[in-house]
C-alpha cells in the first residue's frame, strides 16, 4: 500500500498487489477500498491517519475471511 502525502485533489491510496495475493482477493476489493478510504471527502472528515488505519484494518479483515467466491466482497465502512 502506498499513501501519497498531500494528495489533495486525488485519491491518496494506491495498491501494488503481488500475484499470490491477487489470487485470493478480488481486484474489485482494492478499487472499492481506495474509493472508500482514500477519497477527498473521507480525508477532510477523518484525516490521513484515520484513512490509513481504516485501510489496514479492512485489509486485515479481508485476509481473515475464508477464500471463496464471496470473500472480500464488501469493504467495511467503519471500525
C-alpha positions in Angstrom: 0.0 0.0 0.0 1.2 3.5 -0.9 -0.3 6.5 0.8 0.7 9.7 -1.1 1.2 12.5 1.3 -0.6 15.7 0.4 -2.6 14.3 -2.4 -5.4 16.8 -2.0 -7.0 16.6 -5.4 -6.9 12.8 -5.9 -7.1 9.5 -4.0 -4.2 9.1 -1.6 -4.3 5.3 -1.7 -2.5 3.2 -4.3 -2.0 -0.6 -4.2 0.6 -2.7 -5.8 -0.7 -6.3 -5.4 1.5 -9.3 -5.8 0.4 -12.3 -7.9 -0.3 -14.6 -5.0 -2.4 -12.0 -3.1 -4.3 -11.3 -6.3 -5.4 -14.9 -6.5 -7.1 -14.7 -3.0 -8.6 -11.2 -3.1 -10.7 -9.9 -5.9 -9.4 -6.9 -7.8 -12.6 -5.0 -7.2 -11.8 -5.0 -3.5 -8.8 -2.8 -4.0 -10.6 -0.2 -6.0 -13.6 -0.1 -3.5 -11.1 0.2 -0.7 -9.3 3.2 -2.3 -12.7 4.7 -3.2 -13.9 4.5 0.4 -10.9 5.5 2.5 -8.7 7.4 0.1 -11.2 9.9 -1.3 -11.0 13.6 -0.6 -14.2 13.6 1.5 -13.0 10.9 3.9 -9.7 12.7 4.2 -11.3 16.0 5.0 -13.6 14.5 7.6 -11.3 11.9 9.2 -7.7 12.8 8.2 -4.8 10.9 6.6 -4.0 8.8 9.7 -7.6 7.5 10.0 -7.6 6.8 6.3 -4.5 4.6 6.5 -5.6 2.9 9.7 -9.1 2.1 8.3 -7.4 0.7 5.2 -5.1 -1.6 7.1 -8.0 -2.8 9.2 -10.1 -3.5 6.2 -7.2 -5.5 4.5 -6.7 -7.4 7.7 -10.4 -8.3 8.0 -10.4 -9.4 4.3 -7.4 -11.6 4.7 -9.0 -13.4 7.6 -12.1 -14.3 5.6 -12.2 -17.8 4.1 -11.2 -18.0 0.5 -14.2 -18.4 -1.7 -16.5 -16.7 -4.2 -17.7 -14.1 -1.7 -14.5 -13.3 0.2 -13.7 -9.6 0.5 -16.9 -8.8 -1.3 -17.6 -5.8 0.9 -15.4 -3.1 2.4 -16.2 -2.4 6.0 -17.5 1.2 6.4 -16.4 2.0 9.9 -14.2 0.4 12.5 
